[in-house]
Amino acid sequence: MRPAWPIALCVALAACPGPGASDAGCDASACGPPPRPCSVQTSCLTEGYGRDNPLGECVAGGCAVPDAGIEVDFVVNTSPAYAGFGLPIYAMNTRFVALQAVDGSAVSCAILQALAGDAGAAPNALESSQRFNLIAWDVTPTVGAGGAAFQQPYLNTSTSDGFVVWTELWSGHRDATTGLPTGQRDGWGCFEGLAPLTPADDKRADGGPGRAIEVVMPAPQG
């Protein structure tokens, strides 16, 4: 993240005092402009979820924008839980959620489940709650039924010290206007304990394969 001014970077400079003290003598040009105030992540987005890359975040009341985004390979494996599930799956709705909410509290699968873990929950339930910072947002068109592996080979995200994956499978296609899936939400899964995302994970780094993140879905719940 680009550091907020003057708390993060100015205090690291010998001529700059800590928060609450006078900033006399602080080289503001070295510290950068003050962050834009925010109370929700959407205040830090220029074009919106799914279009900004990387996504700006609302941290400690100020907008923090990652210096660069990375691309990873994301795979949702529905075998064996969806074996015999004959209905088509047309969209995969994926969110990478930062481990710290906008208010500074911890984020867990239990918290996300309480908001979005229901067949009738809206496809943008996590975003519309305005409680979280998303580091990745993607609705991927899919083709196939249960038992298949659905892949987003170029998922845009940012580096992160920790995150939670929330992903859903939908019976309807992605809406061309909203970018959200339609139809019935057939199932969802939440995954914790993944390794941090680093610049070395980028598929574009040094021409390497980058990082592949694969999750195995629980049984259909829709």
The 8 nearest C-alpha neighbors of each residue, nearest first, counted from 0:
[[1, 65, 64, 63, 2, 66, 158, 3],
 [0, 2, 64, 63, 65, 66, 3, 31],
 [3, 1, 7, 0, 8, 4, 63, 6],
 [2, 4, 7, 34, 6, 5, 33, 1],
 [5, 3, 33, 6, 30, 7, 8, 9],
 [4, 6, 9, 7, 8, 3, 10, 30],
 [7, 5, 4, 18, 10, 9, 3, 8],
 [8, 6, 2, 3, 5, 9, 10, 4],
 [7, 9, 11, 10, 30, 2, 5, 6],
 [10, 8, 5, 11, 12, 15, 30, 7],
 [9, 11, 17, 15, 12, 8, 16, 6],
 [10, 12, 8, 9, 13, 7, 15, 16],
 [11, 13, 9, 10, 15, 14, 8, 25],
 [14, 12, 15, 11, 10, 16, 9, 25],
 [15, 13, 12, 25, 24, 16, 26, 9],
 [14, 16, 25, 10, 9, 12, 13, 22],
 [17, 15, 10, 20, 22, 21, 14, 18],
 [16, 18, 10, 20, 19, 6, 15, 9],
 [19, 17, 20, 6, 16, 5, 10, 21],
 [18, 20, 17, 21, 16, 22, 6, 5],
 [21, 19, 18, 17, 16, 22, 23, 15],
 [20, 22, 23, 16, 19, 17, 18, 15],
 [21, 23, 25, 15, 16, 24, 20, 17],
 [24, 22, 21, 25, 15, 16, 14, 26],
 [23, 25, 14, 22, 26, 15, 21, 27],
 [24, 26, 15, 22, 23, 14, 27, 9],
 [25, 27, 28, 29, 24, 30, 15, 14],
 [26, 28, 30, 29, 25, 31, 32, 9],
 [27, 29, 31, 26, 30, 32, 25, 9],
 [30, 28, 27, 26, 31, 9, 8, 25],
 [29, 31, 27, 28, 9, 8, 4, 26],
 [30, 32, 28, 29, 27, 4, 33, 3],
 [33, 31, 34, 4, 30, 27, 28, 3],
 [32, 34, 4, 3, 35, 31, 5, 61],
 [35, 33, 61, 62, 3, 36, 32, 4],
 [34, 36, 62, 61, 37, 33, 43, 63],
 [37, 35, 61, 60, 34, 62, 38, 42],
 [38, 36, 60, 61, 39, 42, 57, 62],
 [37, 39, 60, 57, 40, 36, 101, 42],
 [40, 38, 41, 37, 129, 42, 57, 101],
 [39, 41, 57, 56, 42, 43, 132, 129],
 [40, 42, 44, 43, 39, 47, 129, 48],
 [43, 41, 40, 44, 37, 39, 38, 57],
 [42, 44, 55, 41, 40, 62, 56, 57],
 [45, 43, 41, 47, 42, 55, 46, 54],
 [44, 46, 47, 51, 43, 42, 41, 55],
 [45, 47, 51, 50, 44, 48, 49, 41],
 [48, 46, 44, 50, 51, 45, 49, 41],
 [49, 47, 50, 51, 136, 46, 54, 44],
 [48, 50, 136, 137, 51, 47, 52, 135],
 [51, 49, 48, 47, 46, 52, 54, 45],
 [52, 50, 54, 53, 46, 47, 49, 48],
 [53, 51, 54, 68, 50, 155, 156, 49],
 [52, 54, 68, 51, 157, 156, 67, 65],
 [55, 53, 52, 51, 134, 56, 44, 64],
 [54, 56, 64, 43, 44, 63, 53, 65],
 [57, 55, 63, 40, 62, 132, 43, 58],
 [56, 58, 62, 40, 61, 39, 37, 101],
 [57, 59, 61, 60, 56, 62, 101, 63],
 [60, 58, 61, 57, 103, 101, 102, 62],
 [59, 61, 37, 58, 36, 38, 57, 62],
 [62, 60, 36, 37, 34, 58, 35, 57],
 [61, 63, 57, 35, 43, 34, 56, 37],
 [64, 62, 56, 55, 0, 1, 57, 61],
 [63, 65, 55, 0, 1, 56, 66, 62],
 [66, 64, 0, 67, 1, 53, 55, 63],
 [65, 67, 0, 64, 1, 68, 53, 157],
 [68, 66, 65, 53, 69, 157, 52, 158],
 [67, 69, 157, 53, 156, 52, 155, 70],
 [68, 70, 201, 156, 157, 155, 71, 67],
 [71, 69, 155, 201, 154, 153, 202, 156],
 [72, 70, 154, 210, 153, 202, 201, 211],
 [71, 73, 152, 211, 153, 151, 212, 154],
 [72, 74, 212, 151, 150, 211, 213, 152],
 [75, 73, 150, 213, 149, 212, 76, 151],
 [74, 76, 149, 214, 148, 213, 215, 150],
 [75, 77, 148, 215, 78, 214, 216, 74],
 [78, 76, 146, 216, 81, 147, 80, 148],
 [79, 77, 146, 80, 76, 81, 82, 147],
 [78, 80, 82, 81, 77, 146, 76, 218],
 [79, 81, 218, 78, 82, 217, 77, 216],
 [82, 80, 145, 146, 84, 77, 79, 78],
 [83, 81, 146, 79, 84, 145, 80, 78],
 [82, 84, 85, 81, 145, 146, 144, 80],
 [85, 83, 145, 81, 82, 86, 144, 146],
 [84, 86, 83, 144, 145, 87, 82, 81],
 [85, 87, 144, 84, 88, 145, 170, 143],
 [88, 86, 144, 143, 170, 89, 85, 142],
 [87, 89, 170, 144, 169, 143, 90, 142],
 [88, 90, 141, 172, 171, 170, 142, 140],
 [91, 89, 140, 141, 169, 139, 172, 168],
 [90, 92, 168, 139, 138, 167, 93, 169],
 [91, 93, 138, 167, 166, 137, 168, 90],
 [94, 92, 166, 137, 165, 136, 138, 91],
 [95, 93, 136, 165, 135, 164, 96, 166],
 [94, 96, 164, 135, 134, 163, 133, 162],
 [97, 95, 133, 163, 162, 134, 132, 94],
 [98, 96, 162, 99, 132, 133, 134, 161],
 [99, 97, 106, 162, 161, 105, 96, 100],
 [98, 100, 105, 97, 103, 106, 104, 101],
 [101, 99, 131, 103, 104, 102, 130, 106],
 [100, 102, 131, 103, 130, 57, 58, 132],
 [103, 101, 100, 104, 130, 59, 99, 58],
 [102, 104, 100, 101, 99, 105, 59, 58],
 [105, 103, 100, 102, 99, 106, 101, 98],
 [104, 106, 99, 98, 100, 107, 103, 102],
 [107, 105, 98, 99, 100, 110, 104, 108],
 [108, 106, 109, 110, 111, 105, 163, 98],
 [107, 109, 111, 110, 189, 112, 190, 191],
 [108, 110, 112, 107, 111, 113, 106, 189],
 [111, 109, 113, 107, 108, 112, 106, 114],
 [112, 110, 108, 114, 113, 109, 115, 107],
 [111, 113, 116, 109, 115, 114, 110, 108],
 [112, 114, 110, 111, 116, 115, 109, 117],
 [115, 113, 111, 112, 116, 110, 124, 125],
 [114, 116, 112, 120, 117, 124, 113, 111],
 [117, 115, 112, 113, 114, 118, 120, 111],
 [116, 118, 120, 119, 115, 221, 112, 114],
 [119, 117, 221, 120, 184, 220, 116, 185],
 [118, 120, 117, 121, 184, 183, 221, 115],
 [121, 119, 117, 115, 118, 124, 122, 116],
 [120, 122, 124, 123, 119, 115, 118, 125],
 [121, 123, 124, 120, 179, 180, 92, 125],
 [124, 122, 126, 121, 125, 127, 179, 120],
 [125, 123, 121, 127, 126, 122, 115, 128],
 [126, 124, 128, 123, 127, 115, 114, 129],
 [125, 127, 123, 128, 124, 129, 131, 130],
 [126, 128, 129, 124, 125, 123, 130, 121],
 [127, 129, 130, 126, 125, 124, 131, 114],
 [130, 128, 127, 126, 39, 131, 40, 125],
 [131, 129, 128, 101, 100, 39, 132, 102],
 [132, 130, 100, 101, 129, 133, 96, 97],
 [131, 133, 97, 56, 40, 96, 100, 101],
 [134, 132, 96, 135, 95, 97, 131, 94],
 [133, 135, 95, 156, 157, 96, 54, 97],
 [134, 136, 156, 95, 133, 94, 155, 137],
 [137, 135, 94, 49, 93, 48, 95, 133],
 [136, 138, 93, 49, 92, 139, 94, 135],
 [139, 137, 92, 91, 93, 179, 90, 140],
 [138, 140, 91, 90, 137, 141, 92, 151],
 [141, 139, 90, 89, 91, 173, 138, 172],
 [142, 140, 89, 90, 139, 88, 149, 143],
 [143, 141, 89, 88, 140, 144, 87, 90],
 [144, 142, 87, 88, 147, 141, 145, 89],
 [143, 145, 87, 88, 86, 85, 147, 146],
 [144, 146, 81, 84, 147, 82, 77, 85],
 [145, 147, 78, 82, 77, 81, 79, 144],
 [148, 146, 145, 77, 144, 149, 76, 78],
 [147, 149, 76, 75, 77, 150, 74, 146],
 [150, 148, 75, 74, 147, 76, 141, 151],
 [149, 151, 74, 73, 152, 75, 148, 72],
 [150, 152, 73, 153, 154, 72, 74, 139],
 [153, 151, 72, 150, 73, 154, 71, 74],
 [154, 152, 70, 72, 151, 71, 155, 73],
 [153, 155, 71, 70, 151, 152, 72, 156],
 [156, 154, 70, 69, 135, 153, 68, 71],
 [155, 157, 135, 69, 134, 68, 53, 70],
 [158, 156, 68, 69, 53, 134, 159, 65],
 [157, 159, 196, 197, 198, 156, 69, 68],
 [160, 158, 196, 161, 195, 157, 197, 162],
 [159, 161, 195, 196, 158, 162, 194, 197],
 [162, 160, 195, 159, 98, 97, 194, 193],
 [161, 163, 97, 98, 96, 95, 164, 159],
 [162, 164, 191, 96, 95, 190, 97, 165],
 [165, 163, 95, 190, 189, 94, 96, 166],
 [164, 166, 189, 94, 93, 188, 95, 163],
 [167, 165, 93, 92, 188, 187, 94, 164],
 [166, 168, 187, 92, 91, 186, 93, 188],
 [169, 167, 91, 186, 185, 184, 90, 187],
 [170, 168, 184, 90, 185, 171, 183, 88],
 [169, 171, 88, 183, 182, 89, 87, 184],
 [172, 170, 182, 181, 89, 169, 180, 90],
 [171, 173, 89, 181, 180, 90, 174, 140],
 [174, 172, 180, 179, 178, 181, 90, 175],
 [173, 175, 178, 179, 176, 177, 180, 172],
 [174, 176, 178, 177, 173, 179, 172, 180],
 [177, 175, 174, 178, 179, 173, 180, 181],
 [178, 176, 179, 174, 175, 173, 180, 181],
 [177, 179, 174, 175, 176, 173, 180, 138],
 [180, 178, 177, 173, 174, 138, 122, 181],
 [181, 179, 173, 172, 174, 90, 171, 169],
 [180, 182, 171, 172, 173, 174, 179, 183],
 [181, 183, 171, 170, 169, 184, 180, 172],
 [184, 182, 170, 169, 185, 171, 181, 221],
 [183, 185, 169, 221, 186, 118, 168, 170],
 [186, 184, 221, 169, 168, 219, 183, 220],
 [187, 185, 219, 220, 221, 168, 184, 167],
 [188, 186, 167, 166, 168, 189, 216, 220],
 [187, 189, 166, 216, 165, 217, 167, 190],
 [190, 188, 165, 164, 108, 166, 191, 187],
 [189, 191, 164, 163, 165, 188, 108, 192],
 [192, 190, 163, 193, 164, 189, 108, 162],
 [191, 193, 194, 190, 163, 162, 161, 195],
 [194, 192, 191, 195, 162, 161, 163, 190],
 [193, 195, 192, 196, 161, 160, 162, 159],
 [196, 194, 160, 161, 159, 197, 193, 162],
 [195, 197, 158, 159, 200, 160, 194, 198],
 [196, 198, 158, 199, 200, 195, 159, 201],
 [197, 199, 200, 201, 158, 69, 196, 204],
 [200, 198, 197, 201, 204, 209, 210, 196],
 [201, 199, 210, 209, 198, 197, 202, 196],
 [202, 200, 69, 209, 70, 203, 204, 199],
 [203, 201, 209, 208, 70, 204, 71, 207],
 [202, 204, 201, 206, 205, 207, 209, 70],
 [205, 203, 201, 206, 202, 207, 199, 209],
 [206, 204, 207, 203, 202, 199, 201, 208],
 [205, 207, 204, 203, 208, 202, 209, 201],
 [206, 208, 205, 209, 202, 204, 203, 201],
 [209, 207, 202, 210, 206, 203, 201, 211],
 [210, 208, 202, 200, 201, 207, 71, 211],
 [209, 211, 200, 71, 72, 212, 208, 201],
 [210, 212, 72, 73, 71, 213, 209, 74],
 [211, 213, 73, 72, 74, 210, 214, 71],
 [214, 212, 74, 75, 73, 211, 215, 76],
 [213, 215, 75, 76, 216, 74, 212, 190],
 [216, 214, 76, 75, 77, 217, 213, 78],
 [215, 217, 77, 188, 76, 214, 218, 80],
 [216, 218, 80, 188, 219, 215, 187, 77],
 [217, 219, 80, 81, 220, 216, 186, 77],
 [220, 218, 186, 185, 221, 217, 81, 187],
 [221, 219, 186, 185, 218, 118, 187, 117],
 [220, 185, 118, 186, 184, 219, 183, 117]]
